[in-house]
Amino acid sequence: MKLSIIFTAALLAAPTALINAQANSVKDYPEIERYVTGGGISASIPPMNYTADGTGLISMSADGKRIVRLDIKTGKEVETLMDLNNTRETTLSHIEGFKLCDNGSKILVWNGKEMVYRRSYTARYYVYELRSRLLKPLSEEHPRQQSPIFSPDGRMIAFVADNNIYIKKLDYWSEVAVTTDGAKNKVINGVPDWTYEEEFATTCSMCWSPDNLVLCFLKYNETDVPSFSFPLYEGSCNPIKQYALYPGSFTYKYPVAGQQNSKVSVHSYDVETRKLKKMELPGSQTEYIPRIEFGHAPDRLMTVTLNRAQNRMELLCINPKSTVSRSVLVEQWKAWLDPDTYENIRFMPESFVVFSSRSGYKHLYEYSYAGAQLRQITSGDYDVTAYYGSNTLGTHFYCSTASGAINRTVSSIDKKGKVTDLSPRNGNASASFSPDMAYYALTYSNSTTPPKVTLMSTSGNKPVRTLAESRSSDPWLKTVPLPEFFTMDTEGGLKLNGYIIKPAGFDPSKKYPVIMYQYQGPGSQEVLDRWHIGYENFFAKSGFVVVCVDGRGTGGRGRAFQDVVYKRLGHYETIDQIAAARYASRLPYADPSRIGIFGWSYGGYEAIMAASHPDAPYAAAVAVAPVTDWRYYDTVYAERYMLTPQENESGYNDASCMTYINNRRCPLLIMHGTADDNVHLFNSIQYASVTESRGRWIDMLLFPNMNHSINGCNSREVVIARLLDYFSRNMK
């Protein structure tokens, strides 16, 4: 459940008088669109598409008509790989994306993208051969395809259409069906079901063997998974005309906590014999298979398995032809395993690198394919947050919180254990490395420095050229209220990290209303020394003090800080948010009678939980798309932290917003999209129903046909404007 909603936007001055406005529409906030759509301040670059040899970059023109090769050092075009004005057989007006095969002979391009869920989409794919300039549809039989992947030699493409896998043999331009049993809401081949996509962050469940002879894939049998349906209306944002008089519905398989998951199995397809085989996995603890990937050898299909509680991972090595498997690594933890442990294993030719929190902090360990630990790469009282790879000298590159939880530092560590920082220690950095690790694009910012992207050479850690730079010279940026970081004590004297954004034109002699913003999901972080301008700044420009505190359960501070919330979500988070509000109320410029709390998704859940605490000091609360009971959310996320309702009934009761309805004294606004496939509107409707049955009520604003992000056709502007107006009306 990656539910954090981030807004990055341009910021213009907003009159402090807005705080007293009795607004009725977005028009009462004339500058709000700039905050939602962005003003082009921050530097950004598309994904770095390095050439296989690491000496060049592949880029698509802004108009989507050309694909070119750039010299990595100068950024100048050195070759046109594809020009839509010069293709044979098929003519396209533009493309939306591309993928180059490993040997550089062909390019897969697409347009007409249509989203399936948060990450997945179907599109019309085309294959372009550089030598002949031939451009052809990937499939004539299936007009839309999903998750296509080249074979290593570039001579075949595996793709999914209508829940079945097909292989396009490009030499003969023939198409072969790998599976035939795919059926909507029953069997899915080669791409994940909703739960796997959302909670295991994956969109493709296929991989080619290095010798091009075998395609391996996951099959998801979701026949026994309960279905969830929600209505669809005509609406006015991209109206669905067929529902003008009678609403329709969308039905898909969604297992809530404690219910049946998809039955997932591993299969191989022999390209020459066209035979399918099912891999029989050993043991009885496999509930999930988050990843499959070849370990640089055709007889090493590395298969990652998890038990249902997600506190035990087993890495298996399977020979797809013989189907013989062996256990390579078992990783366990007393609470849940960090998702990086099973989602981000890096397989290299002779070894693999895995994340583990066995020391109490998340670090990197290198193993042989025989299962022997070769090296603990990193160590210390800090978390590694990203792993980028290693070079031929045995130097590893990673990102960590070594200089503090609110920072992200890119570093390298050599064979002797010498650490070299490749970015400033304070602030937030990330990197994208070339295949040979010779170059990397370093993105860096801090709370007062807009992002800059620099191409760096790992040889001497020297800058090569600037890839992108923020428009930091805009005069109005000087008026932006920026965060000030602080620490505060909570229960037991534990220190929490937080930030404060003071109102524009701040006068320390005045008393200001306060908006407490938080997210609080396990492992998440909002308090980071990074450049970020969004709705929090808009609130400050409108006359509010904004306070954000990362309580217990959030990330970057080791497992002990996170694990305290295990099996009792909402408990310690609420204690810490109440403590944060008390801290804010003691600020000399804060009005303790005018404190509100707000959050989206998990943050919406915590906003309701905190507002329903007997000692809650809030004058108002706003929750957007909140979970109101973990029994209503999906198996993987809810059970990762709570186990099943059958195993932890009292924990689910204590973590339910329904339990504390009678405690809430402040007004509450809930906003929710009716087509939210992630946190269903059911959560808010049920909460409203229980509230009303007890003779109480809430305020609610619904967004027809909108999903979890509530975006498009002014809907995001309405969310922010209504939120600000609600606090203004209730905290006069």
C-alpha positions in Angstrom: 0.0 0.0 0.0 2.1 2.9 -1.3 -0.5 5.5 -0.5 1.5 8.7 -0.1 0.1 11.5 -2.3 2.7 14.1 -3.3 2.0 17.4 -4.8 4.8 19.5 -6.4 3.7 22.8 -7.7 4.6 26.4 -8.4 3.9 28.8 -5.6 2.5 32.3 -5.9 1.5 34.6 -3.2 -1.9 33.9 -1.8 -3.6 36.6 0.4 -3.6 35.9 4.1 -7.2 37.0 4.1 -8.2 33.7 2.6 -8.3 32.3 6.1 -11.4 34.2 6.9 -13.1 33.6 3.5 -16.5 31.9 3.2 -15.6 30.2 0.0 -18.1 28.5 -2.2 -16.0 27.4 -5.2 -12.5 27.0 -6.5 -12.8 30.5 -8.0 -12.5 31.9 -4.5 -9.0 30.6 -4.6 -7.8 32.1 -7.9 -4.2 30.9 -7.6 -4.9 27.3 -6.5 -4.4 25.8 -10.0 -0.8 26.8 -10.0 -0.2 24.7 -6.9 -1.9 21.7 -8.4 -0.5 21.7 -11.9 3.0 22.9 -11.1 4.8 25.9 -12.3 7.9 24.4 -13.9 10.2 25.3 -11.0 11.9 22.0 -10.2 14.4 20.3 -12.4 13.3 17.0 -13.8 14.5 14.6 -16.5 12.9 11.6 -18.1 14.2 8.2 -17.1 17.8 7.7 -18.0 17.9 5.3 -20.9 21.6 4.4 -21.1 23.0 2.5 -24.1 24.2 -1.0 -23.3 27.8 0.1 -23.3 27.2 3.1 -21.1 28.6 5.6 -23.5 25.4 7.1 -24.7 21.8 8.0 -23.8 18.7 7.3 -25.8 16.1 10.0 -25.8 12.7 10.8 -27.3 12.0 14.2 -28.7 9.4 16.4 -27.0 7.0 16.1 -29.8 7.2 12.2 -29.7 8.3 12.0 -33.4 12.0 11.1 -33.0 14.3 8.8 -31.0 17.9 9.8 -30.9 21.2 8.7 -29.4 23.1 11.4 -27.4 26.7 11.5 -26.5 26.8 11.0 -22.7 29.5 13.5 -22.1 28.2 16.4 -24.3 24.5 15.7 -24.6 24.7 16.3 -28.3 22.8 14.2 -30.8 25.1 11.7 -32.6 22.5 9.5 -34.3 18.9 9.4 -35.2 17.6 6.0 -34.4 14.0 6.6 -35.5 12.1 9.3 -37.3 8.4 9.0 -37.7 8.7 11.0 -40.9 11.0 8.4 -42.4 9.4 5.0 -41.5 8.3 2.3 -43.9 5.0 0.4 -44.0 3.3 2.1 -41.0 2.8 5.8 -40.3 2.3 7.2 -36.8 1.7 10.8 -35.8 3.6 10.4 -32.5 4.7 7.9 -29.9 4.3 8.0 -26.1 7.3 5.8 -25.1 9.9 3.4 -26.3 12.0 0.4 -25.3 15.3 -0.6 -27.0 16.3 -4.2 -27.2 19.6 -5.2 -25.7 21.6 -5.4 -29.0 20.2 -2.1 -30.2 18.7 -3.5 -33.5 15.0 -2.9 -32.7 12.9 -0.5 -30.8 9.5 -1.2 -29.3 7.3 2.0 -29.4 3.8 2.7 -28.2 0.9 5.1 -28.1 -2.8 5.1 -27.0 -1.9 4.1 -23.5 -4.9 3.2 -21.3 -4.4 2.6 -17.6 -5.5 -0.6 -16.1 -4.7 0.1 -12.4 -2.2 2.5 -10.7 0.9 1.3 -12.6 -0.3 -1.1 -15.4 -1.6 -0.1 -18.8 -2.4 -1.5 -22.2 -1.3 0.3 -25.4 -0.9 -0.1 -29.1 2.7 -1.4 -29.5 4.8 -1.3 -32.7 8.2 -2.8 -33.6 10.7 -0.7 -35.4 13.8 -2.3 -37.1 16.6 0.3 -37.3 18.4 -1.3 -40.3 15.3 -1.5 -42.6 13.3 1.3 -41.1 10.3 -1.0 -41.0 7.6 -0.1 -38.5 4.9 -2.7 -37.8 2.2 -3.4 -35.2 3.4 -5.9 -32.6 0.2 -7.9 -33.2 -2.5 -7.9 -35.8 -4.7 -10.3 -33.9 -4.6 -8.3 -30.6 -4.9 -4.6 -31.1 -3.9 -3.7 -27.5 -1.1 -5.4 -25.6 0.4 -5.3 -22.1 3.9 -5.5 -20.6 5.9 -6.7 -23.7 9.5 -7.8 -23.2 12.2 -8.5 -25.7 14.1 -11.7 -25.6 17.8 -11.1 -24.9 18.8 -11.5 -28.5 16.0 -9.1 -29.7 14.4 -11.7 -32.0 11.3 -12.3 -30.0 8.8 -10.3 -27.9 6.6 -11.8 -25.2 3.4 -9.9 -24.4 0.0 -10.2 -22.7 -3.4 -9.7 -24.3 -6.7 -10.6 -22.7 -4.9 -12.4 -19.8 -3.0 -14.7 -22.1 0.7 -14.7 -23.1 1.8 -14.6 -26.8 5.3 -14.6 -28.4 6.0 -12.6 -31.5 8.9 -14.2 -33.5 10.2 -11.2 -35.3 12.4 -13.2 -37.8 9.3 -14.8 -39.3 6.7 -12.2 -38.1 4.7 -15.1 -36.6 2.7 -15.2 -33.4 2.5 -18.1 -31.0 0.0 -18.5 -28.1 1.8 -19.6 -24.9 -1.3 -19.8 -22.8 -5.0 -20.2 -23.6 -6.7 -20.4 -20.2 -6.7 -16.7 -19.4 -10.1 -15.3 -18.6 -11.2 -12.0 -16.9 -11.6 -12.3 -13.2 -10.5 -16.0 -13.3 -7.0 -16.6 -14.7 -4.2 -14.1 -15.5 -1.0 -15.1 -17.2 2.2 -13.0 -17.2 0.9 -9.9 -15.5 -0.1 -9.5 -11.8 -3.5 -9.2 -10.3 -4.6 -6.0 -8.6 -3.1 -6.9 -5.2 0.3 -7.9 -6.5 0.6 -4.8 -8.7 -0.5 -2.5 -5.8 1.4 -4.1 -2.9 4.4 -5.7 -4.6 5.0 -2.8 -7.0 5.2 -5.0 -10.2 3.5 -4.8 -13.6 5.2 -7.8 -15.4 5.4 -11.4 -14.3 7.5 -12.8 -17.2 11.2 -13.3 -17.8 13.4 -14.7 -20.6 16.2 -17.2 -20.0 19.6 -15.8 -20.9 19.9 -18.3 -23.8 16.5 -17.2 -25.3 15.1 -20.7 -25.1 12.7 -20.5 -22.2 10.1 -18.0 -21.1 9.1 -18.2 -17.5 6.0 -16.6 -16.0 3.6 -16.5 -13.1 0.0 -17.6 -13.4 -2.6 -16.0 -11.1 -5.7 -18.1 -10.5 -8.1 -15.6 -8.9 -11.3 -17.6 -9.5 -11.9 -18.1 -5.7 -11.0 -14.5 -4.8 -14.0 -12.5 -3.7 -15.2 -9.8 -6.2 -15.6 -6.2 -5.4 -17.9 -3.9 -7.4 -18.5 -0.2 -7.4 -20.9 1.9 -9.6 -19.9 4.0 -12.5 -21.8 7.1 -13.5 -22.0 9.2 -16.6 -20.2 11.9 -14.8 -18.9 15.1 -16.4 -15.1 14.4 -16.4 -14.6 12.2 -19.4 -18.3 11.3 -19.4 -19.4 7.7 -19.9 -22.4 8.2 -22.2 -23.8 4.7 -21.8 -24.5 5.4 -18.2 -26.4 8.6 -18.8 -29.7 7.1 -17.5 -28.7 4.0 -15.6 -25.3 3.6 -13.8 -23.0 0.8 -14.7 -20.4 -1.0 -12.5 -16.8 -2.1 -12.4 -16.1 -5.5 -10.9 -12.7 -7.0 -10.1 -11.1 -9.4 -7.7 -10.0 -7.8 -4.5 -9.2 -9.9 -1.4 -9.8 -8.0 1.8 -8.0 -9.0 5.0 -8.5 -12.7 5.9 -10.0 -13.6 2.5 -8.7 -15.9 -0.3 -5.8 -14.7 -2.3 -5.0 -15.6 -5.9 -3.3 -19.0 -6.2 0.0 -18.2 -7.9 2.2 -20.7 -9.7 5.4 -20.6 -11.7 5.5 -22.0 -15.2 8.0 -22.3 -18.1 7.5 -22.4 -21.8 10.1 -24.0 -24.1 10.3 -22.0 -27.3 11.5 -24.9 -29.4 9.2 -27.7 -28.2 6.3 -25.4 -27.2 5.9 -27.4 -24.0 4.6 -25.9 -20.8 5.8 -27.0 -17.4 4.7 -26.1 -13.9 7.3 -25.6 -11.2 6.4 -27.5 -8.0 7.7 -25.4 -5.1 8.9 -27.1 -2.0 7.4 -26.6 1.5 4.0 -25.3 2.5 4.7 -21.7 3.5 4.4 -20.1 0.1 1.5 -17.7 -0.1 3.0 -15.1 -2.4 5.6 -15.1 -5.2 6.5 -11.4 -5.5 9.3 -11.9 -8.1 10.9 -14.2 -10.6 14.1 -13.4 -12.4 16.9 -15.4 -14.0 20.2 -15.3 -12.2 22.4 -14.8 -15.3 22.2 -18.5 -16.2 19.5 -20.5 -18.0 19.3 -23.1 -15.1 18.9 -20.4 -12.4 15.3 -19.1 -12.2 15.5 -17.2 -9.0 12.0 -17.4 -7.4 11.1 -15.2 -4.4 8.5 -16.7 -2.1 6.7 -15.3 1.0 4.5 -16.8 3.7 1.1 -15.1 4.3 2.3 -13.2 7.4 5.2 -11.8 5.2 7.7 -12.4 7.9 9.5 -15.2 6.1 11.1 -15.0 2.7 12.6 -18.0 0.9 14.7 -17.6 -2.2 14.6 -20.6 -4.5 16.8 -21.5 -7.5 14.8 -23.5 -10.0 16.0 -25.2 -13.2 13.0 -24.5 -15.5 13.7 -27.5 -17.7 14.1 -30.1 -15.0 11.8 -28.2 -12.6 14.3 -29.2 -9.8 14.5 -26.5 -7.1 16.8 -25.8 -4.2 16.6 -23.3 -1.3 19.3 -20.5 -1.5 18.3 -18.1 1.3 15.7 -17.8 4.1 15.2 -14.4 5.6 12.9 -14.0 8.7 11.9 -11.2 11.0 9.9 -10.9 14.2 7.5 -8.5 12.6 7.0 -7.9 8.9 9.9 -8.1 6.4 10.8 -4.8 4.8 9.4 -5.0 1.2 12.9 -4.1 -0.2 14.0 -7.6 1.1 11.9 -9.4 -1.5 11.2 -6.7 -4.1 14.7 -5.4 -4.8 17.1 -8.3 -4.9 19.9 -7.6 -7.3 21.1 -10.6 -9.3 24.6 -10.4 -10.8 26.6 -12.9 -12.8 28.3 -14.6 -9.9 26.4 -13.4 -6.8 23.3 -11.5 -5.7 22.8 -8.6 -3.2 19.8 -8.6 -0.8 18.5 -6.1 1.8 18.2 -7.4 5.3 17.2 -5.8 8.6 18.6 -8.6 10.7 20.9 -6.1 12.6 17.9 -3.9 13.4 18.8 -1.6 10.5 18.4 -2.2 6.8 21.7 -3.1 5.2 23.1 -4.9 2.1 24.5 -8.4 2.1 26.1 -10.3 -0.8 25.5 -14.0 -1.4 26.8 -16.7 -3.8 24.2 -18.7 -5.7 25.1 -21.6 -3.5 23.6 -19.6 -0.6 26.9 -18.7 1.2 27.2 -15.1 2.5 30.2 -13.5 0.8 30.1 -10.1 2.5 28.1 -7.8 4.6 28.4 -4.7 2.4 27.1 -2.0 4.7 26.7 -1.7 8.5 25.9 0.8 11.1 23.0 2.5 12.9 21.3 3.7 9.8 19.1 2.4 6.9 20.1 1.8 3.3 17.3 3.1 1.2 18.4 2.2 -2.3 21.0 -0.1 -4.0 22.3 0.9 -7.4 24.8 -1.9 -8.2 28.5 -2.6 -8.3 31.4 -2.2 -10.7 34.1 -4.6 -11.8 36.4 -3.4 -8.9 33.8 -4.7 -6.4 32.7 -1.2 -5.4 29.0 -1.0 -4.4 26.8 2.1 -4.8 23.9 2.9 -2.6 21.8 5.5 -0.8 21.3 5.7 2.9 20.3 7.7 6.0 23.8 7.6 7.4 23.7 11.3 8.1 20.3 11.3 9.7 16.8 10.1 9.0 15.7 13.2 7.2 18.6 13.0 4.8 19.4 10.7 1.8 23.1 10.4 0.9 24.4 8.6 -2.2 27.6 6.7 -1.4 30.0 4.0 -2.5 31.9 1.4 -0.5 34.9 -0.4 -1.9 36.2 -3.9 -1.2 38.1 -2.8 1.9 35.0 -1.1 3.4 36.0 2.5 2.6 32.9 4.7 2.2 32.9 7.7 -0.1 30.0 10.1 -0.2 29.0 11.0 -3.7 26.5 13.6 -2.6 26.3 16.2 0.2 25.5 14.5 3.6 22.7 16.8 4.4 19.7 17.1 2.1 18.2 14.5 -0.3 20.0 12.8 -3.2 19.2 10.0 -5.6 21.0 8.5 -8.5 20.6 6.6 -11.8 23.7 4.7 -12.9 24.9 3.6 -16.3 25.1 -0.2 -16.9 28.9 -0.1 -16.4 28.6 2.2 -13.3 31.0 4.7 -15.0 28.4 7.5 -14.9 25.4 8.5 -12.8 22.8 11.2 -12.9 22.7 12.7 -9.4 19.6 14.5 -8.3 20.1 16.7 -5.2 18.0 19.2 -3.2 17.4 20.4 0.3 14.6 22.4 1.9 16.1 25.7 0.7 17.8 24.5 -2.6 15.7 23.4 -5.6 16.7 20.2 -7.3 19.6 20.0 -9.7 20.4 17.0 -11.9 24.1 16.5 -12.7 25.8 13.9 -14.8 28.7 12.6 -12.7 31.7 10.3 -13.5 32.4 7.7 -10.8 36.1 8.1 -11.7 37.0 10.8 -9.1 33.4 11.6 -8.5 33.6 14.5 -11.0 30.8 16.4 -12.6 30.5 16.0 -16.4 27.6 18.3 -17.2 24.3 19.7 -15.8 21.3 17.7 -17.1 18.6 19.8 -15.5 18.5 22.8 -13.2 15.5 24.4 -11.4 14.3 27.8 -12.1 15.5 29.2 -8.8 15.7 32.7 -10.1 12.0 33.3 -10.2 11.4 36.4 -7.9 8.3 35.0 -6.3 10.2 32.0 -4.9 11.7 34.5 -2.4 8.2 34.7 -0.8 7.7 31.0 -0.4 7.4 29.9 3.3 9.9 27.1 3.7 10.0 24.4 6.4 12.0 24.7 9.6 13.0 21.4 11.1 12.7 20.5 14.8 12.6 17.5 17.1 10.1 16.9 19.9 9.6 14.4 22.7 6.8 11.9 22.7 5.8 9.1 25.1 8.9 7.8 27.0 11.1 10.7 25.9 11.5 9.4 22.4 12.4 12.2 20.0 10.4 12.7 16.8 11.3 14.6 13.7 9.1 17.4 12.4 8.9 20.6 10.4 7.0 23.8 10.7 6.0 26.1 7.9 5.2 29.6 9.2 2.7 31.8 7.4 3.7 34.4 4.8 4.4 37.7 6.4 4.9 35.9 9.7 4.4 38.1 12.8 5.6 36.4 16.0 3.3 38.6 18.1 0.2 37.1 16.5 -1.7 33.9 17.2 -2.2 31.7 14.1 -4.4 28.7 13.5 -2.5 25.4 12.9 -3.0 22.6 10.3 -1.3 19.3 11.4 -0.4 17.4 8.2 0.7 13.8 8.4 0.7 10.4 6.6 2.1 8.0 9.2 2.0 4.7 7.1 4.5 2.1 8.3 7.9 2.8 6.7 6.8 6.1 5.2 8.4 9.5 5.7 7.1 13.1 5.2 9.8 14.9 7.2 12.7 15.0 4.8 15.3 17.7 4.1 14.2 18.0 0.5 12.9 20.7 -1.8 9.1 20.4 -1.9 6.5 23.0 -2.6 2.8 21.9 -2.5 -0.4 22.4 -0.7 1.3 22.7 2.7 2.9 25.9 1.5 -0.4 27.0 0.1 -1.9 26.7 3.5 0.9 28.7 5.0 0.5 31.4 2.4 -3.1 31.5 3.4 -2.4 32.3 7.0 -2.0 28.9 8.7 0.9 27.5 10.6 1.6 24.0 9.1 3.2 21.4 11.3 4.2 17.9 10.3 5.6 15.2 12.6 6.7 11.7 11.7 5.6 9.5 14.6 6.5 5.9 15.5 6.1 3.4 12.7 7.6 5.7 10.0 10.8 4.9 8.2 14.5 5.9 8.2 15.1 5.1 11.8 15.6 1.4 12.1 13.3 -1.5 12.9 12.7 -0.8 16.6 11.1 2.5 15.7 8.9 0.9 13.1 8.0 -2.4 14.8 6.2 -0.8 17.7 3.1 -0.5 15.6 3.0 -4.2 14.6 -0.4 -5.8 15.1 -1.8 -2.5 16.5 -2.0 0.1 13.8 -3.3 3.5 14.8 -2.3 3.2 18.5 1.1 4.7 18.8 0.6 6.9 15.7 -2.3 8.5 17.5 -0.4 9.0 20.7 2.4 10.7 18.7 0.1 12.9 16.7 -1.7 14.1 19.9 1.8 14.8 21.3 2.6 16.7 18.2 -0.6 18.8 18.4 0.2 19.6 22.1 3.7 20.6 21.0 2.2 22.9 18.4 -0.3 24.4 20.9 2.6 25.5 23.1 4.3 27.5 20.3 4.0 31.2 21.2 2.5 32.1 17.8 0.0 29.2 17.7 -3.6 29.5 18.8 -4.3 26.2 20.8 -8.0 26.6 20.2 -7.6 26.5 16.4 -5.7 23.3 15.5 -6.8 21.0 12.7 -5.5 17.7 11.4 -5.5 16.5 7.8 -4.3 13.4 5.9 -4.8 11.4 2.7 -5.3 7.6 2.5 -3.4 6.2 5.5 -3.1 9.8 6.6 -6.9 10.1 6.3 -7.2 7.1 8.5 -4.9 8.6 11.1 -6.6 12.0 10.9 -9.9 10.2 12.0 -8.1 8.1 14.7 -6.4 11.2 16.2 -9.5 13.3 16.1 -11.4 10.5 17.9 -8.9 10.3 20.8 -10.5 11.4 24.1 -7.7 14.0 24.6 -7.8 15.2 21.0 -7.2 19.0 20.9 -8.5 19.5 17.3 -11.0 22.1 16.2 -11.6 20.3 12.9 -10.4 17.2 10.9 -10.2 16.4 7.2 -9.7 12.9 5.8 -9.3 12.2 2.1 -9.9 8.6 0.9 -9.4 7.1 4.4 -9.2 3.5 5.4 -11.7 3.3 8.3 -11.3 -0.4 9.2 -8.4 -2.6 8.2 -10.9 -5.5 7.6 -11.9 -3.5 4.4 -8.4 -3.2 3.0 -6.4 -5.8 0.9 -4.8 -8.9 2.3 -1.2 -8.0 1.5 -1.0 -4.6 3.1 -3.4 -5.1 6.0 -2.0 -8.5 7.0 1.6 -7.4 6.7 1.2 -5.2 9.7 -1.9 -6.8 11.4 -1.9 -10.5 10.5 -5.4 -11.8 9.6 -8.5 -10.7 11.4 -8.9 -14.3 12.5 -5.4 -14.2 14.1 -5.7 -10.7 15.6 -9.4 -9.9 16.2 -8.7 -7.5 19.2 -6.0 -5.7 17.2 -8.4 -5.1 14.3 -11.1 -3.8 16.7 -8.6 -1.5 18.4 -7.4 -0.2 15.0 -10.9 0.5 13.7 -12.1 4.1 13.3 -15.6 2.8 14.1 -14.6 1.9 17.7 -14.0 5.5 18.6 -16.8 7.4 16.9 -18.4 8.5 20.2 -15.1 10.1 21.3 -14.8 12.5 18.3 -15.9 16.0 19.3 -14.7 18.1 16.4 -16.3 18.4 12.9 -15.0 16.0 10.4 -15.0 16.3 6.6 -14.4 13.1 4.5 -13.7 13.4 0.7 -13.6 10.3 -1.4 -13.7 9.2 -5.1 -16.6 6.9 -5.9 -14.3 4.8 -8.3 -11.4 4.4 -5.8 -10.2 0.9 -6.6 -7.6 1.1 -3.8 -9.3 2.4 -0.7 -12.9 1.8 -1.5 -15.6 4.3 -0.9 -17.1 1.5 1.2 -14.8 2.6 4.0 -16.3 6.1 4.2 -19.9 5.0 3.6 -19.7 2.4 6.4 -18.1 5.0 8.7 -20.9 7.5 7.9 -23.5 4.8 8.5 -22.2 3.8 11.9 -21.8 7.5 12.8 -25.4 8.3 11.8 -26.8 5.2 13.6 -25.4 6.8 16.8 -27.2 10.0 16.2 -24.1 11.8 15.0 -22.9 13.0 11.5 -20.0 14.0 9.4 -19.6 16.2 6.4 -18.8 14.4 3.1 -17.8 15.4 -0.5 -17.8 12.8 -3.2 -16.0 12.8 -6.5 -18.0 10.8 -9.1 -15.9 8.2 -11.1 -12.6 9.5 -9.5 -10.0 7.1 -8.3 -7.7 7.2 -5.2 -5.7 10.2 -6.5 -8.8 12.3 -7.3 -7.3 14.1 -10.2 -8.6 15.7 -13.4 -11.3 18.2 -14.4 -10.6 20.5 -11.5 -11.2 17.7 -8.9 -7.8 18.1 -7.2 -8.3 21.9 -7.0 -11.7 21.2 -5.4 -10.1 18.9 -2.8 -7.6 21.5 -1.7 -9.9 24.4 -1.8 -12.7 22.6 0.1 -10.1 21.4 2.7 -8.8 25.0 3.2 -12.3 26.4 3.4 -13.4 23.7 5.9 -10.5 24.6 8.2 -11.2 28.4 7.7 -14.9 28.0 8.6 -14.2 25.8 11.7 -11.2 27.6 13.1 -12.3 31.2 13.0 
